[in-house]
């Protein structure tokens, strides 16, 4: 590799890093401000910063959890449900985060709202054992045992009837 090529490569890396930093920085600043307000108990103040971080595309499990928790606390169930639904679209999203979000919905007595989102996701990804397990567990926690048993049978690849 020639020195000219190396210099151009380093210049390109510096430019791309600078552009990425300018795009990501405001989102992370808002996320950190939201975290501070959340810890202080100022949920309304934290919400606006979290929403700005969400719009900036900050990939954070805590952001999703805190957004959903604040929205549920404020009675914004549909907005919280939308947060859960959108969470499944992030490529960095993991099943343990979905589990934590479902627990939030149950804590606020909104299990049925979470169930609708999970039903859609299981329909969209029928071969996902993690989703099917989470869906079955939620059905069970909501007292819908026959439906839960069906999901667990499907998960174990047994006949569903």
Buried (B, 14 or more C-beta within 10 A) or exposed (E): EEEEEEEEEEEEEEEEEEEEEEEBEBBBBBBEBBBEBBEEEEBEBBBEBBBBBBEBEBEBBBBBBBBBBBBBBEEBBEBBBBBBBBBBEBEEBEEEBBBBBBBBBBEBEBBEBBBEBBBEBBEEEEEBEBBBBBBBBBBBBBEBEEBBBBBBBBBEEEEEE
